[in-house]
Amino acid sequence: MLKIHQVFIIKFLLLFVGTLLITSLISYFALKNSIVEHNKTHLKNSIQIVDLGLDNVNNLDEYVSNIHKKTSLRTTIIDENGSILAESNADKAQMDNHLQRFEVMESNTKEYGYIIRYSNTVEADFLYVAKKIVYKNRDIYIRLSMSLAQIMDDFYSLWIKLLFIFIGILIIATIVSQKMSKKVVYDIEQITSYLDEISNKNYKAIIKTKYFYEFLQISLLLKNLVKKLSKNEKKKSKYMAKLRLVNRQKNDILSAISHEFKNPVASIMGYAQTIQDDSDMPKTVRDKFLLKISANGEKISKMLDRLTLSVKLENEDFAITKSEFDLKVLCDEVASNLESKYRDRKILLSVENITLFSDKTMLELALVNLVENALKYSSSDVFMELKNSVILVKDSGIGIKEDELQNVTKKFYRVDKNSWNNSMGLGLAMVSYILKLLGSSLTIESKFGHGSTFGFSIKEMLKS
């Protein structure tokens, strides 16, 4: 299969040669006709000159002989019956009657008669021009003719020169087309090399076409296409990274749910199996085991409720209900409830009475999670205070490493990977979602080994 530059050069040369041949043929016939017409005019003018001096001529043979010597034209005088009165180049006695010759017959109806014909007498192609005139009160025909052999020899000589010129032009055209072909090949190689780089995802490859505007346009289109491919590749990479993250999160969810549900489910199954195996179990022990089963079932129910609430909050599929309430009263309730749960711990408050207009239930849930999170990860007292319209929950626990700060609000993320303490790592994630719904946001300050401070602004919740 031919390459594009080979097709280009072949078609270019075929077109050039075809054009040259057609031009040559047209030029050949046009030039030939031009030469014949020129000589025809010359013979007509010569007949008129011969006619001017013919009235004073008595010896026609001598007259036509002198004309031939001076002009090299064959001169023939024919009478009205077709007989030869004088002939410059042949024996008139041996010549046929010329009355039926075409040029003689045509001169009877036209001013001049002419024809190109092969002469058997002198054995050459001749151009004949004849005119009917009156000589000494009788009609005669003056016919001048000239051999076309020399004319055509000159014509062919000119044509051969032109042919060499055409061959020279063809050689130059071939050289030029080869150079153009090399330039075409260069630009094509640039494009193919660029496409090869792109196929290997090298979107920083460079293309430099420099000879043809069309290839430049193609290169610009390719560059625009590569920009789009590069952007799509980046989007694809981000999407794949996000997809991997989602898959990891799903695995974390399954792992967290599996781990958290394993203990209460195992406890339920253990107590139930014990009851089933011991039919003589005392009622007090049986009731105690049933209470344990109920408590673990309730724990599972609460876990599912927290997980459902977390999903709704994350998807913003939760409507808030605003009402007026006192912040100090709410904080006292949260502290009292958690102190009853963690009997050996103390929650210290420094919150003034201030009226808020927000969703009390959601704010309470956020405070409970923050304070309970502080209780779980510390062993000393926990502080709640209101400072410059910001609620702060402080502990002196293990703290959070700097590289983990950005992850603690993610679902199922836990600072201490080996301590599950009946939590699925949803607390801080839920707090972030809740505060977002309430028009605030969670801030975290922590120093590893020295404790943490969690806070959020209540400016958007203040009663206006």
N, C-alpha and C positions, 0 to 999 in steps of 0.2 A: 504494500500500500504506500502510495506516494505521500510525502510530508507536505505541509501547507506551502512551504517556501519553494518546494520542487514544482508543485502544481502552479504556483504563482509564476515562476520563471518560464515554464513550458507554455502556459496560456499567454503570457506576455509576448513570448517569441512568436507563437502561432498567430496571435493577433497582429503583431508587427509585420511578419512575413506575408500574411494574408492581405493586409492593407497595402503593403509594398507591391505585391503581385497585381492586385486590382488597379492600383494607381499606375503601375507600369503599363498594363494593357490599355487602360484609358489614355495614358500619355502616348503610347505607341500609335494608336489609331488616330488620335487627335493631331499628333505631330505629322503623321503621314498625310492626312487629309489637308493639313495646313500647307505642307510642301507642295502637294498636287495643285491646290487652289492657287498658290502663289505662282507656280509655273504656268498654270492655265491663263492667269491674268497677263503674265509676261508674253505668252503666245498671242493673245488677243491684241495687245499693244503692238506687237511686232507686225501682225497682219495689217493693222492700220497704217503703219509706216511703209510697208511694202505697197499697199494700195495707193499711196500718195504719188509714188514715182512710176507707177505702172503705165500710165497713159503715154509716156514718152519712150517706152521700151518697144523695140522692134524685134529683138532677139531674146525670146523668153528663156531659152536654154542657158544663154550666157548670163542672163539676169539672175536666175535662180541659183546658178553656180556661184556667182559673186556673193549672193546673200548667205549661202552656206559657208563660204570661206570666211566671211566676216562675223557670222553669228553662231556657226556650228549647228544651225537649225536645218533640219531637212525640209525642203520647200517643194511643193507639188502644185502645179496649175492644171486644173481639170476643166474640160469644156462642158457645155450644157448637156451633152450626150453621154458624158462619163469617160470620154477618151482623155488620155494623158497628153497635155500640150507641152509640159516641161517637168523635169524631175532632177533634183540635185544629187541624189544619192544612188540612183539605179538607172538601168537601161529602160527608158520609157516604152520601148518596143516590146519588151518582155512582160510588161505589167498588164494586169487585167483591167477590165472596165470598172470604174469606180463610182458609177452612178448609184449603185445600191449600197455603197458604204454608209454606215450609220451616221457618221459626222456630216457627210455630204447631204444625206436626206434630211437631217435635223436642221441644217442651215437653210433649207428651203422654207421652213416654218418659223425659224427663230433667227435672231441676228447672228448667232454663232452656234455651231454644232461641235460637240467634242465627245471623245471616248478614249479609254485606255485599252489598247489591244496589242496582241503579239503580232509582230510583222514577220511574215514568212520571207519577205524579200531580203531584209537585213538581219533577220533572226534575233530580234530583241523586242522587249516591251516598249511601246511608244505611247506617248500622250499626243493625241491628234486634236487639232482645233481647226475648223473650216469656216469660211465665210463666202457668201455669194456676192459677187460684185459685177459691175458692167465694164467690159474692156472692149474698146473700139466697137461700140454699139452691139455688143453681144454679151450674153451672160456667161460668166466663168466662175470657177471656184478656186479660191486661194486656200491651200491647206498647209499649215505649218505643223511640224511635229518635232518632238525631242525624245531621245532615248531616256527611259527611266532607270536604266542600269546604273549609270553614274550617280543619279540622284539617290537611288536606293542604297548604293554603296556608301555614299556620304551619310545617309540616314542611319544605316546599320553601324557605321563607324561611331557616330554620335551616340547611338543607343548602347554600344559596348562601353563607351566611356561612362554613360549614365549608370550602366549595370555595375561597373566597378565602384562607382560612388555609392550605389545602393548597398553593395556588399560591405563596403567600408562602414556605412551607417549601421548595417546589421551587426557587424563585429562590435562597434561601439555600443550599440543597444544591448548586446549580449553581456558585455563587460559591466555596463551600468546596471543591468538587471541582476547580475551576480552580486554586485555590491549591495543593491537593494535587498536581495535575498538574504545576505549576511546580516543586514540590519534587522530584517524581519525575524530571522532565526535568533538573534540576540534578544529581541523583545519577548519572543515566545519562550525562550529559555528562562528569562527573568520571571515570567508569569508561572511557568510550570514549576520552577524551583520554589517560588513563593507558595504555590498551592501544596507542594510536597511538605514544606515547613508547617503550613497550617494543618495539614492532615495529621502531623505529629504534635499538634496542639501548641506549636511555638507561635503564639499570637503577637510576639514582639519582632517577628521577622520583617525584613526590609525588602521592598520591591522598587527597582529603578528602571523603568522603561524610558527610553530617551529619543527614539527616532520617529515614532508614528503616533499621531493624535488619537487614533482609535484605541491603540494599546494603552495609551495614557488614561483614556476614559475607563477602559476595563480595569486597570490597576486601581483607579480611584474607587470604582464600584466594589472591587475586592477588598480594599482597605475598609470601606464602610461596612461591608459584610463581616469582616474580621472583628471590627469593633463590636458589632452586635453579638457575634459568636462569643467573644471574650466576656461581654456582659452576661450572656446567657450561661456561660461556663461558671462565672462567679456566682450567679444566682443558683445554679445547680449545686455548686459546692456548698453554698450556704444552706440550701434546702436539704442536701444530704447530711450536713452537719446537724441541722435542726432535727432531721428525721432520726439520726443516730441518738441525739439527745432525748427525743421523745421515747425512743425504744428503751433507752437506759432508764428514763423516768418510769416507763411502764413496768420494767423489771423491778425498779425500786418499789413501786406501788405494790406489785405482787409479793415482793419479798417482805415489805413492811406489813402488809395485811396478813400474810402467811405467818409471820413471826408473832404479831400482836394477837392474832386469833388462836394461835397454837396453845398458849398457856391456859386461857379460860376454857377452850374447847376440851383440852386434855383433862382439866380439872373436872368439868361437867361429866365427861365420859368416865373418869376414875370414880367419882362419887356415885354415879348411877350404876356402874358395874358392881361396886361394893354393896350397894343396897340390893341389887338383883341377886348377888351370890349368897348373901346372908339373910335368909328369911326370918331368923330369930333375933335380928338386931333390935336392941332396945329402942323404944319410941323416941327417947330424948336424943339418942345418937342419930337416929333416922331423920328426925326433924332438923338437927344441926346440918346433916349432909344435904338435905333438901334446900335449906337456907343458903348453903354454899353454892349449890347448883343455880338457884335463883339469882344470887348475887353475880355469878359469872355470866349468866345470860343477860342480866341488865348491863354488865360491863360491855359485852359484845354489842348490845343495842346502842349504847352510847357511842361506841367507836364508829358504828355505821352512821349514826346521826351526824357525828363530826365530819366524817368523810363526805357525806351528802351535802352538808352545809358548806364545806370547803369547795366542792365542785360548783355549787350554785354561786358562791361568792366570786370564784375565779371567772366564771362565765358571765358575771354581772346579771345573773338571773334571780335577783333578790331585791324586792322593793322595801325601802326603809319607811318607817312610820315615825314622824317627829312629834315630840311633845315637850312640855316644860318640866324640868326637874332640877334638884339641887345637887351640884357636883359633890359637895362634902358628904351629904347623906349617902350618895351612891358609893363613894369610896369607903365609908364606914361599913356599909353592907358587904362589900367585896372583902374587906379585911376580916370582918367578923366571920363570914362563911368559911374563908380559907384557914383561919386560925382554928376553927372547930375541926377542920379536916387534918391540919398539921398541928397537933396539940402542943408539941414541944417547940414551936417556932413563934416568932413575934413579928408583926407587921407594924411599923411605925409610920404615922400619918402626919403630914404638914400641909393640909389642904383647907382653904377658907371656903366659907359659904359663897357660892356663885351660881346664878341661874343660867342653865343651858337650854337651848332649843334644838334638840337632835333626837336620834333614835336611842332611847335609854337602854333597851335590851341589847342592841349591837355594841354600844359603848361599854356596857357591863361585861359583855363577853370578851371584848378586847382587853379590858383591865384584868379580868380573871386570868386570861392566858398569860399576860405579861407578868403578873405577880406570881402565878403558879410556876411559870418558867424560872423566875428568880429563886423561888423556894427550892426547886428541884436541883438547881445547879450551884447552890450555896448552902452553907451550914449555919451561917450567922443571921442576924436580923435583916429584914428587907425594908427599904424605905420608899414611901410614896409621898411626893411633894408637888405643889403647884408653884411654878416660878416663871414670872413674865409670860403668863398665859400658856405655859407649856407644862404638861403633866410628865413627871419623871419617876421611873421605877428603878431603884438602885439596889445592887447586891454586892457582896464582897466575896463572890464565889470564884470558880476556876477561870472565869473570863473566856474570851474568844480570841483565837489567833488571828492576826491581821489578814492572812490569806483566806480565812474562812468567813470573814464578815459579810462579803457579798453573797454568800450562799445560805446563810442561816434563815432567810425569809423564803427559801424555796420549799416546796412541799416535800415531805419525807426526808429532808436533810436534818442530820443530827450531828452536833458537835462531838459527842461521845458515841462513836459507832457501836460500842460494845455494851452500852447501857440503855435498855429499852424502857424500863420502868413504866410500863403500861401506856406508852405514848407512841403515836405514829409519826411524829415530826411534823404535825399540822399546825401547831399553835401559832408560831410567828408568821407563817404563811397566811393563816386566817386573819391575824391582827392586821397585816398589810392590806388585805382585801377589804376588811371592814373600814379601816381608816380612810382608804381611798373612796369608799362609798360616802363616808361622812365628810369628805372634803379636806382631809388631813393626810399626813404621811408619817411613817415610822422612821425615827432616827436612832442610831445605835453607836454608842461609844464604849469601847472595851479595851482593857489591857490584860493580856494573858497572865493569869496567876493573881490578879488583883481585883477582879470583878468587872461588872458591866452596868451600863446605864441605858435604859430604853426610854424614849420620850416621843411625844407628839403634841402638836399645837391644837388648842381648842378655840382659836380665834374665829374660825368659821362656824363654831357651834354656839357662840355667845348670843344671848337674846338681844336683838337690836332694839 
